[in-house]
Amino acid sequence: MSDPTAEKILQAAKDAFYAQGYRVSMVDIAKRAGVAKQTLYNHFDNKEALFAVVMQGCKAEASAILQNQTLSIEEKILQFAYALRHVAMTPSGIAGYRAMTAEAHHFPAIAASFYQHGVGVLHQQLASVLGQAHQQGLLCCESPALAADMLFSMLTGFERSRLLLGVAEADDGESSRVAPIVHAFLKAFAPEPHSF
């Protein structure tokens, strides 16, 4: 997005949603962005539209990787894994997840939108990539949706539970987690050797 005012609004909205959840007011978002409330509405019709754009922006890098046709399946999954964790497992990502899960029962439609515009799209795209890899004989993946579930769980799972509860242990960097996870995933779904 090339409009600096819109970029400022989106960053303020992201910070506000992550800090306060969906209940944050448009007035508060405008204050964070340093713009008038009317300026905010000139760029975004309502809070739901603003929220959807924030969610789409969060998944952009991971989505672009999955759509990159120049990467091998191994490179694509590895780069996707790093991008997903950059969204989901950073302090802001954990804060956003905590805020939305806390609000889900009050705002079920917004929670559904949070899923559909964010991780739900990534899951569909990943399943499609895995299905294509299966058809090409690059992976043995008869249930791409289940395989996508497994990779998401491996990349977040128990570690996110510890982060949400504030009992995470120090680790020695992303590569110490991501590379072994991706290696294990690819090994589990490696093409079966032909028997002659």
Backbone as CSV, one residue per row, in Angstrom:
resi,resn,N_x,N_y,N_z,CA_x,CA_y,CA_z,C_x,C_y,C_z
1,MET,0.858,-1.187,0.000,0.000,0.000,0.000,0.893,1.235,0.000
2,SER,0.678,2.150,-0.969,1.572,3.284,-1.147,1.101,4.546,-0.431
3,ASP,-0.101,4.566,0.068,-0.645,5.735,0.763,-0.091,5.762,2.194
4,PRO,0.757,6.759,2.529,1.358,6.762,3.871,0.344,6.895,4.998
5,THR,-0.753,7.608,4.770,-1.780,7.733,5.808,-2.446,6.392,6.058
6,ALA,-2.767,5.681,4.981,-3.385,4.364,5.128,-2.438,3.395,5.829
7,GLU,-1.148,3.463,5.494,-0.164,2.599,6.147,-0.091,2.887,7.647
8,LYS,-0.144,4.179,7.985,-0.113,4.577,9.397,-1.357,4.070,10.123
9,ILE,-2.500,4.166,9.465,-3.754,3.676,10.058,-3.687,2.162,10.263
10,LEU,-3.197,1.445,9.260,-3.134,-0.016,9.362,-2.206,-0.459,10.486
11,GLN,-1.068,0.209,10.634,-0.158,-0.163,11.721,-0.799,0.124,13.077
12,ALA,-1.453,1.280,13.175,-2.136,1.621,14.427,-3.256,0.629,14.722
13,ALA,-3.994,0.241,13.684,-5.091,-0.720,13.865,-4.551,-2.073,14.301
14,LYS,-3.479,-2.513,13.671,-2.874,-3.792,14.050,-2.455,-3.766,15.514
15,ASP,-1.765,-2.708,15.922,-1.331,-2.576,17.322,-2.536,-2.559,18.263
16,ALA,-3.580,-1.842,17.859,-4.762,-1.707,18.709,-5.518,-3.025,18.833
17,PHE,-5.726,-3.710,17.706,-6.430,-4.996,17.745,-5.650,-6.001,18.591
18,TYR,-4.329,-6.009,18.434,-3.517,-6.960,19.186,-3.500,-6.638,20.675
19,ALA,-3.528,-5.358,21.001,-3.458,-4.958,22.411,-4.804,-5.075,23.119
20,GLN,-5.892,-4.721,22.416,-7.194,-4.606,23.071,-8.274,-5.522,22.506
21,GLY,-7.946,-6.231,21.429,-8.952,-7.074,20.808,-9.887,-6.271,19.925
22,TYR,-10.926,-6.935,19.434,-11.830,-6.297,18.491,-12.682,-5.197,19.134
23,ARG,-12.733,-5.171,20.452,-13.566,-4.163,21.124,-13.000,-2.742,21.019
24,VAL,-11.741,-2.620,20.605,-11.140,-1.297,20.508,-11.996,-0.421,19.585
25,SER,-12.116,0.843,19.917,-12.976,1.729,19.125,-12.206,2.346,17.961
26,MET,-12.948,2.763,16.960,-12.344,3.464,15.826,-11.727,4.782,16.283
27,VAL,-12.292,5.389,17.311,-11.721,6.624,17.863,-10.326,6.347,18.416
28,ASP,-10.185,5.238,19.146,-8.879,4.879,19.695,-7.872,4.585,18.589
29,ILE,-8.311,3.924,17.547,-7.415,3.627,16.426,-6.976,4.913,15.750
30,ALA,-7.921,5.847,15.560,-7.582,7.138,14.952,-6.549,7.880,15.808
31,LYS,-6.734,7.856,17.131,-5.774,8.512,18.028,-4.396,7.884,17.914
32,ARG,-4.348,6.557,17.881,-3.066,5.856,17.741,-2.372,6.248,16.440
33,ALA,-3.180,6.398,15.381,-2.618,6.730,14.065,-2.292,8.207,13.931
34,GLY,-2.801,9.017,14.861,-2.572,10.459,14.782,-3.350,11.117,13.659
35,VAL,-4.556,10.571,13.391,-5.402,11.144,12.344,-6.780,11.427,12.918
36,ALA,-7.543,12.248,12.202,-8.917,12.525,12.607,-9.786,11.296,12.342
37,LYS,-10.843,11.164,13.115,-11.753,10.035,12.939,-12.307,10.007,11.512
38,GLN,-12.608,11.174,10.957,-13.151,11.231,9.600,-12.123,10.738,8.575
39,THR,-10.842,11.024,8.825,-9.788,10.533,7.935,-9.758,9.011,7.941
40,LEU,-9.930,8.440,9.117,-9.982,6.982,9.239,-11.131,6.425,8.402
41,TYR,-12.309,7.038,8.516,-13.468,6.549,7.759,-13.362,6.853,6.266
42,ASN,-12.549,7.830,5.896,-12.315,8.092,4.473,-11.530,6.945,3.832
43,HIS,-10.739,6.262,4.643,-9.921,5.157,4.138,-10.593,3.794,4.317
44,PHE,-11.367,3.639,5.384,-11.995,2.348,5.687,-13.429,2.594,6.137
45,ASP,-14.372,1.892,5.515,-15.800,2.129,5.760,-16.212,1.869,7.201
46,ASN,-15.631,0.820,7.804,-16.023,0.447,9.158,-14.914,-0.392,9.797
47,LYS,-15.103,-0.739,11.029,-14.078,-1.483,11.762,-13.875,-2.869,11.171
48,GLU,-14.954,-3.509,10.729,-14.825,-4.853,10.168,-13.967,-4.836,8.905
49,ALA,-14.165,-3.821,8.054,-13.354,-3.712,6.834,-11.892,-3.473,7.181
50,LEU,-11.642,-2.636,8.178,-10.276,-2.360,8.619,-9.634,-3.627,9.172
51,PHE,-10.385,-4.365,9.965,-9.888,-5.601,10.552,-9.512,-6.612,9.471
52,ALA,-10.360,-6.729,8.454,-10.099,-7.675,7.369,-8.806,-7.328,6.644
53,VAL,-8.561,-6.032,6.403,-7.333,-5.614,5.714,-6.111,-5.889,6.583
54,VAL,-6.227,-5.666,7.882,-5.123,-5.977,8.794,-4.792,-7.462,8.724
55,MET,-5.817,-8.304,8.756,-5.590,-9.749,8.711,-4.964,-10.180,7.387
56,GLN,-5.423,-9.587,6.290,-4.868,-9.930,4.986,-3.399,-9.534,4.906
57,GLY,-3.064,-8.394,5.490,-1.670,-7.945,5.493,-0.771,-8.876,6.280
58,CYS,-1.275,-9.417,7.369,-0.482,-10.313,8.218,-0.094,-11.595,7.489
59,LYS,-0.954,-12.066,6.595,-0.678,-13.331,5.928,0.012,-13.149,4.579
60,ALA,0.272,-11.909,4.170,0.733,-11.645,2.805,2.032,-12.357,2.459
61,GLU,3.028,-12.292,3.330,4.330,-12.884,3.023,4.216,-14.402,2.868
62,ALA,3.558,-15.042,3.821,3.406,-16.503,3.760,2.616,-16.909,2.520
63,SER,1.591,-16.141,2.182,0.773,-16.434,1.009,1.595,-16.306,-0.264
64,ALA,2.429,-15.274,-0.347,3.259,-15.059,-1.537,4.229,-16.215,-1.733
65,ILE,4.771,-16.734,-0.639,5.699,-17.870,-0.731,4.992,-19.081,-1.314
66,LEU,3.790,-19.366,-0.845,3.053,-20.530,-1.336,2.698,-20.402,-2.815
67,GLN,2.584,-19.173,-3.299,2.236,-18.958,-4.704,3.464,-18.822,-5.607
68,ASN,4.659,-18.859,-5.030,5.898,-18.712,-5.798,6.205,-20.013,-6.534
69,GLN,6.115,-19.967,-7.851,6.301,-21.173,-8.661,7.771,-21.500,-8.924
70,THR,8.689,-20.646,-8.508,10.111,-20.888,-8.769,10.778,-21.707,-7.660
71,LEU,10.089,-21.905,-6.550,10.677,-22.618,-5.421,10.411,-24.112,-5.517
72,SER,11.378,-24.912,-5.082,11.131,-26.345,-4.944,10.149,-26.555,-3.793
73,ILE,9.572,-27.727,-3.705,8.614,-27.983,-2.627,9.299,-27.870,-1.267
74,GLU,10.550,-28.316,-1.186,11.275,-28.229,0.082,11.526,-26.775,0.476
75,GLU,11.979,-25.970,-0.485,12.229,-24.549,-0.212,10.937,-23.819,0.138
76,LYS,9.873,-24.170,-0.568,8.588,-23.501,-0.351,8.084,-23.763,1.066
77,ILE,8.144,-25.011,1.502,7.650,-25.344,2.841,8.538,-24.717,3.913
78,LEU,9.852,-24.708,3.702,10.752,-24.106,4.684,10.518,-22.608,4.799
79,GLN,10.439,-21.916,3.670,10.211,-20.468,3.711,8.836,-20.142,4.282
80,PHE,7.848,-20.954,3.920,6.505,-20.763,4.482,6.532,-20.919,5.995
81,ALA,7.273,-21.906,6.481,7.343,-22.162,7.921,7.907,-20.951,8.664
82,TYR,8.977,-20.375,8.140,9.542,-19.183,8.774,8.552,-18.021,8.743
83,ALA,7.882,-17.835,7.595,6.934,-16.719,7.464,5.738,-16.890,8.395
84,LEU,5.228,-18.128,8.493,4.093,-18.379,9.381,4.460,-18.075,10.828
85,ARG,5.623,-18.545,11.240,6.040,-18.315,12.626,6.308,-16.829,12.877
86,HIS,6.738,-16.119,11.853,6.951,-14.680,12.017,5.633,-13.972,12.318
87,VAL,4.544,-14.482,11.768,3.216,-13.922,12.043,2.665,-14.452,13.372
88,ALA,2.746,-15.761,13.555,2.020,-16.401,14.659,2.758,-16.438,15.983
89,MET,4.086,-16.486,15.957,4.825,-16.804,17.169,5.630,-15.629,17.742
90,THR,5.563,-14.481,17.101,6.204,-13.293,17.649,5.334,-12.736,18.780
91,PRO,5.868,-11.855,19.620,5.039,-11.282,20.690,3.742,-10.652,20.187
92,SER,3.808,-9.931,19.049,2.577,-9.316,18.542,1.601,-10.377,18.030
93,GLY,2.128,-11.431,17.426,1.265,-12.506,16.949,0.574,-13.236,18.089
94,ILE,1.316,-13.491,19.150,0.733,-14.141,20.328,-0.315,-13.231,20.963
95,ALA,-0.011,-11.937,21.028,-0.974,-10.978,21.604,-2.261,-10.945,20.786
96,GLY,-2.126,-10.946,19.460,-3.307,-10.934,18.604,-4.130,-12.197,18.748
97,TYR,-3.463,-13.329,18.813,-4.163,-14.609,18.988,-4.887,-14.650,20.330
98,ARG,-4.207,-14.193,21.366,-4.817,-14.163,22.701,-6.045,-13.252,22.707
99,ALA,-5.912,-12.082,22.080,-7.028,-11.125,22.057,-8.228,-11.689,21.315
100,MET,-7.988,-12.321,20.173,-9.109,-12.815,19.379,-9.760,-14.038,20.006
101,THR,-8.980,-14.932,20.584,-9.607,-16.091,21.221,-10.423,-15.667,22.440
102,ALA,-9.953,-14.619,23.129,-10.703,-14.115,24.281,-12.031,-13.498,23.859
103,GLU,-12.077,-12.928,22.648,-13.280,-12.236,22.178,-14.198,-13.132,21.357
104,ALA,-13.750,-14.334,21.011,-14.471,-15.154,20.032,-15.923,-15.411,20.423
105,HIS,-16.192,-15.670,21.704,-17.576,-15.972,22.089,-18.451,-14.730,22.112
106,HIS,-17.838,-13.537,22.244,-18.620,-12.294,22.188,-18.888,-11.864,20.746
107,PHE,-17.923,-12.155,19.859,-18.021,-11.714,18.464,-17.760,-12.909,17.534
108,PRO,-18.672,-13.883,17.482,-18.407,-15.080,16.672,-18.199,-14.780,15.189
109,ALA,-18.920,-13.797,14.659,-18.755,-13.470,13.239,-17.370,-12.894,12.978
110,ILE,-16.879,-12.084,13.921,-15.545,-11.494,13.765,-14.478,-12.568,13.929
111,ALA,-14.701,-13.496,14.848,-13.757,-14.609,15.019,-13.682,-15.437,13.743
112,ALA,-14.838,-15.659,13.124,-14.855,-16.398,11.858,-14.113,-15.630,10.779
113,SER,-14.280,-14.317,10.773,-13.579,-13.478,9.800,-12.065,-13.518,10.041
114,PHE,-11.673,-13.486,11.305,-10.260,-13.584,11.699,-9.659,-14.861,11.113
115,TYR,-10.402,-15.947,11.212,-9.927,-17.226,10.664,-9.936,-17.202,9.138
116,GLN,-11.064,-16.793,8.561,-11.214,-16.869,7.107,-10.239,-15.970,6.361
117,HIS,-9.977,-14.776,6.900,-9.082,-13.843,6.215,-7.618,-14.086,6.556
118,GLY,-7.362,-14.900,7.562,-5.989,-15.122,7.993,-5.548,-16.546,7.785
119,VAL,-5.497,-17.290,8.867,-4.937,-18.637,8.818,-5.766,-19.583,7.956
120,GLY,-7.051,-19.344,7.837,-7.882,-20.208,6.998,-7.452,-20.174,5.545
121,VAL,-7.139,-18.981,5.036,-6.667,-18.844,3.657,-5.325,-19.544,3.493
122,LEU,-4.421,-19.334,4.450,-3.115,-19.974,4.377,-3.254,-21.501,4.396
123,HIS,-4.159,-21.997,5.219,-4.369,-23.438,5.286,-4.837,-23.982,3.931
124,GLN,-5.787,-23.294,3.311,-6.283,-23.721,2.001,-5.172,-23.693,0.966
125,GLN,-4.376,-22.621,0.985,-3.287,-22.507,0.017,-2.233,-23.592,0.235
126,LEU,-1.890,-23.854,1.502,-0.918,-24.892,1.797,-1.441,-26.262,1.361
127,ALA,-2.694,-26.551,1.663,-3.278,-27.835,1.257,-3.236,-27.988,-0.263
128,SER,-3.483,-26.901,-0.980,-3.425,-26.939,-2.440,-2.010,-27.247,-2.926
129,VAL,-1.022,-26.592,-2.316,0.381,-26.839,-2.674,0.750,-28.291,-2.400
130,LEU,0.342,-28.806,-1.246,0.658,-30.189,-0.888,-0.051,-31.176,-1.822
131,GLY,-1.289,-30.856,-2.198,-2.018,-31.705,-3.135,-1.338,-31.752,-4.492
132,GLN,-0.874,-30.597,-4.969,-0.165,-30.559,-6.248,1.139,-31.344,-6.175
133,ALA,1.850,-31.212,-5.040,3.096,-31.953,-4.868,2.836,-33.457,-4.877
134,HIS,1.713,-33.854,-4.303,1.335,-35.278,-4.311,1.076,-35.750,-5.743
135,GLN,0.328,-34.964,-6.502,0.026,-35.329,-7.889,1.282,-35.417,-8.739
136,GLN,2.276,-34.603,-8.427,3.531,-34.583,-9.189,4.527,-35.639,-8.692
137,GLY,4.149,-36.365,-7.642,5.036,-37.388,-7.111,6.156,-36.853,-6.239
138,LEU,6.030,-35.584,-5.830,7.067,-34.974,-4.991,6.857,-35.286,-3.516
139,LEU,5.609,-35.536,-3.141,5.257,-35.935,-1.785,4.241,-37.068,-1.871
140,CYS,4.164,-37.853,-0.820,3.109,-38.857,-0.719,2.102,-38.346,0.295
141,CYS,1.086,-37.649,-0.202,0.209,-36.853,0.658,-1.228,-37.021,0.172
142,GLU,-1.861,-38.131,0.545,-3.187,-38.437,0.026,-4.283,-37.557,0.621
143,SER,-4.030,-36.992,1.798,-4.988,-36.065,2.413,-4.285,-34.730,2.653
144,PRO,-4.246,-33.864,1.651,-3.516,-32.600,1.786,-4.016,-31.718,2.935
145,ALA,-5.329,-31.716,3.182,-5.861,-30.880,4.270,-5.355,-31.369,5.624
146,LEU,-5.317,-32.695,5.808,-4.799,-33.250,7.057,-3.303,-32.962,7.196
147,ALA,-2.572,-33.083,6.104,-1.140,-32.784,6.139,-0.907,-31.312,6.492
148,ALA,-1.740,-30.428,5.935,-1.624,-29.004,6.275,-1.912,-28.787,7.757
149,ASP,-2.938,-29.463,8.290,-3.218,-29.403,9.731,-1.977,-29.770,10.534
150,MET,-1.340,-30.855,10.117,-0.186,-31.354,10.855,0.966,-30.355,10.841
151,LEU,1.229,-29.750,9.676,2.339,-28.794,9.607,2.051,-27.564,10.460
152,PHE,0.831,-27.044,10.396,0.475,-25.903,11.241,0.674,-26.251,12.718
153,SER,0.229,-27.435,13.097,0.353,-27.843,14.496,1.808,-27.994,14.908
154,MET,2.603,-28.551,14.037,4.025,-28.721,14.340,4.720,-27.369,14.506
155,LEU,4.295,-26.382,13.717,4.960,-25.075,13.741,4.482,-24.175,14.881
156,THR,3.346,-24.493,15.464,2.833,-23.655,16.559,2.607,-24.523,17.794
157,GLY,1.516,-25.247,17.817,1.224,-26.246,18.829,1.591,-25.923,20.262
158,PHE,2.351,-26.830,20.851,2.647,-26.751,22.279,3.452,-25.509,22.625
159,GLU,4.309,-25.107,21.712,5.108,-23.899,21.970,4.204,-22.684,22.126
160,ARG,3.183,-22.569,21.295,2.264,-21.428,21.423,1.503,-21.499,22.739
161,SER,1.150,-22.690,23.184,0.498,-22.820,24.491,1.378,-22.253,25.592
162,ARG,2.657,-22.563,25.551,3.575,-22.028,26.563,3.679,-20.511,26.475
163,LEU,3.729,-19.990,25.243,3.813,-18.533,25.069,2.540,-17.847,25.562
164,LEU,1.385,-18.438,25.266,0.124,-17.856,25.709,0.028,-17.829,27.230
165,LEU,0.580,-18.835,27.871,0.522,-18.927,29.332,1.706,-18.238,30.010
166,GLY,2.616,-17.699,29.214,3.747,-16.973,29.779,4.778,-17.857,30.445
167,VAL,4.869,-19.110,30.025,5.844,-20.024,30.629,6.802,-20.577,29.578
168,ALA,7.017,-19.813,28.508,7.898,-20.273,27.438,9.330,-20.356,27.935
169,GLU,10.037,-21.353,27.427,11.442,-21.517,27.752,12.284,-20.821,26.687
170,ALA,13.456,-20.349,27.088,14.355,-19.737,26.116,14.844,-20.800,25.145
171,ASP,14.899,-20.456,23.858,15.474,-21.392,22.893,16.604,-20.695,22.157
172,ASP,17.269,-21.413,21.287,18.435,-20.834,20.634,18.167,-20.448,19.184
173,GLY,16.988,-19.920,18.923,16.714,-19.350,17.611,15.715,-20.131,16.787
174,GLU,15.180,-19.454,15.773,14.167,-20.047,14.912,14.683,-21.271,14.167
175,SER,15.934,-21.184,13.671,16.434,-22.290,12.862,16.535,-23.572,13.673
176,SER,16.723,-23.445,14.979,16.807,-24.647,15.808,15.469,-25.358,15.909
177,ARG,14.378,-24.655,15.622,13.052,-25.269,15.643,12.536,-25.537,14.236
178,VAL,12.593,-24.530,13.385,11.922,-24.625,12.087,12.541,-25.703,11.205
179,ALA,13.863,-25.698,11.078,14.509,-26.667,10.182,14.192,-28.114,10.582
180,PRO,14.325,-28.497,11.861,13.977,-29.881,12.220,12.500,-30.212,12.017
181,ILE,11.622,-29.241,12.265,10.191,-29.479,12.050,9.913,-29.755,10.577
182,VAL,10.452,-28.900,9.708,10.226,-29.073,8.268,10.862,-30.376,7.784
183,HIS,12.050,-30.692,8.284,12.708,-31.944,7.906,11.827,-33.140,8.285
184,ALA,11.301,-33.132,9.500,10.446,-34.243,9.952,9.179,-34.338,9.108
185,PHE,8.592,-33.182,8.774,7.375,-33.165,7.955,7.649,-33.746,6.571
186,LEU,8.722,-33.287,5.935,9.050,-33.766,4.594,9.397,-35.255,4.609
187,LYS,10.051,-35.694,5.668,10.385,-37.117,5.780,9.115,-37.957,5.935
188,ALA,8.172,-37.445,6.731,6.923,-38.182,6.942,6.121,-38.322,5.655
189,PHE,6.210,-37.326,4.769,5.423,-37.334,3.536,6.284,-37.539,2.294
190,ALA,7.471,-38.082,2.485,8.342,-38.352,1.344,7.696,-39.383,0.423
191,PRO,7.943,-39.270,-0.877,7.378,-40.265,-1.806,7.887,-41.659,-1.452
192,GLU,7.011,-42.609,-1.556,7.405,-43.981,-1.268,8.287,-44.505,-2.383
193,PRO,9.390,-45.168,-2.022,10.277,-45.695,-3.082,9.560,-46.754,-3.906
194,HIS,9.849,-46.737,-5.189,9.235,-47.723,-6.075,9.843,-49.094,-5.815
195,SER,8.997,-50.095,-5.826,9.518,-51.456,-5.695,9.455,-52.138,-7.052
196,PHE,10.562,-52.702,-7.466,10.639,-53.341,-8.793,10.841,-54.829,-8.634
